[in-house]
């Protein structure tokens, strides 16, 4: 009878332990599922942030390319105007020289 009672208590204790382990495992599975959803959400947020940063960088690069083109155009225009001014000055100096030479020749 004592052996039977001990055996019954052992089964009961083992059953309680098994139920407790099953509850613990279930709670851990739920917690893991929540954690995995949170991680997926955070990964998606990081992806969106990285995508936004790349888009911003591309936009800034496009702005810089536009500013560079404008600067190069302005530099080209200035160089052309300088060349024209130098040519005009050369013509003006040549005329002045010719006029001086003509007046000296008289």
C-alpha atoms as one frame of an Amber mdcrd trajectory, in Angstrom:
protein
   0.000   0.000   0.000   2.878   2.331   0.828   4.564   1.477  -2.450   1.325
   2.131  -4.295   0.869   5.490  -2.555   4.471   6.446  -3.286   4.057   5.336
  -6.869   0.823   7.339  -7.156   2.519  10.419  -5.624   5.443  10.052  -8.012
   3.064   9.886 -10.980   1.154  12.893  -9.669   4.359  14.878  -9.099   5.693
  13.881 -12.499   2.362  14.875 -14.080   2.427  18.238 -12.315   6.001  18.784
 -13.433   5.077  17.844 -17.004   2.126  20.280 -16.969   4.357  23.018 -15.539
   7.021  22.390 -18.200   4.339  22.454 -20.918   3.014  25.783 -19.581   6.539
  27.193 -19.434   7.248  26.024 -22.994   3.957  27.547 -24.198   4.752  30.879
 -22.517   8.245  30.850 -24.012   6.824  30.108 -27.490   4.432  33.067 -27.132
   7.245  35.326 -25.951   9.491  34.155 -28.796   6.715  34.813 -31.326   6.223
  38.354 -29.988   9.978  38.929 -30.021  10.286  37.670 -33.614   7.454  39.988
 -34.744   9.156  42.911 -32.991  12.470  42.050 -34.649  10.834  41.814 -38.068
   9.192  45.189 -37.497  12.514  46.719 -36.420  14.305  45.221 -39.438  11.646
  46.725 -41.706  12.082  50.092 -39.985  15.843  49.915 -40.510  15.278  49.029
 -44.162  12.947  51.998 -44.602  15.399  54.287 -42.839  18.252  53.026 -45.016
  16.115  53.478 -48.122  15.190  57.014 -47.064  18.854  57.819 -46.375  19.850
  56.486 -49.805  17.087  58.499 -51.466  18.218  61.616 -49.618  21.832  60.987
 -50.631  20.796  60.504 -54.266  18.785  63.733 -54.174  21.715  65.629 -52.652
  24.052  64.218 -55.303  21.639  65.315 -58.047  21.548  68.816 -56.543  25.350
  68.896 -56.469  25.533  67.763 -60.110  23.136  70.565 -61.062  25.152  73.141
 -59.104  28.357  71.838 -60.713  26.855  72.149 -64.208  25.769  75.723 -63.407
  29.236  76.572 -62.075  30.953  75.037 -65.114  28.612  76.968 -67.423  29.331
  80.226 -65.548  33.094  79.545 -65.728  32.862  78.859 -69.467  30.876  82.051
 -70.033  33.375  84.066 -67.979  36.310  82.591 -69.920  34.627  83.433 -73.236
  33.873  86.989 -72.058  37.495  87.386 -70.897  38.778  86.195 -74.266  36.446
  88.631 -76.043  37.544  91.480 -73.754  41.210  90.670 -74.342  40.618  90.546
 -78.095  38.789  93.876 -78.009  41.586  95.399 -75.918  44.115  94.081 -78.413
  42.209  95.671 -81.300  41.880  98.899 -79.343  45.615  98.937 -78.540  46.466
  98.193 -82.173  44.260 101.083 -83.332  45.829 103.415 -80.782  49.293 102.333
 -81.891  48.378 102.841 -85.546  46.965 106.277 -84.769  50.143 107.248 -82.890
  52.304 106.002 -85.745  50.200 107.936 -88.271  50.421 111.128 -86.275  54.193
 110.696 -85.906  54.528 110.067 -89.609  52.876 113.409 -90.392
